[in-house]
Amino acid sequence: MKKQNETWGEYLANRNATKNEKLFNLTLRRKQSGEFEVVGHAAFMENNKGRTAEWVNVNARDLTRAIHNNGIVVK
């Protein structure tokens, strides 16, 4: 989980913090032009705490920037 003085952009770019798989939930809206748009305040990451897990808010712009920089792999 990100530290209190760390931004989401720094956390998502940190290889040590993201070496384990993370589960994200992001809401997208498709505009009439065909472009996808991220709905603000609708981006979450599952924070695992041993046997329990909770969904925490993630900065949507930072998450979108990380996806843009790293790409998406479809499995």
Residue, then its C-alpha position, 0 to 999 in steps of 0.5 A: m500500500k502506498k505511504q502517506n507522503e507518496t503520490w499515487g503516481e510515485y506508487l504506481a511507478n515504483r517497481n518494488a511496491t508493485k512487484n506483486e500483482k494488484l487488482f484494479n477497478l476502473t470505470l470507463r465511458r465511451k464518447q460519441s467520437g469513439e474515445f474512452e474516457v475515465v470516469g473520475h473518482a471511480a478508480f479503485m485498487e484492492n488492498n490485501k491485508g492478509r485474509t481480508a481485503e478492502w477497496v481503496n480509492v486511486n487517483a484516476r489520472d495517475l492510474t490512467r497515466a500508468i496504463h498509458n505508459n505500460g500498456i495493457v496485456v489481454k490474456 
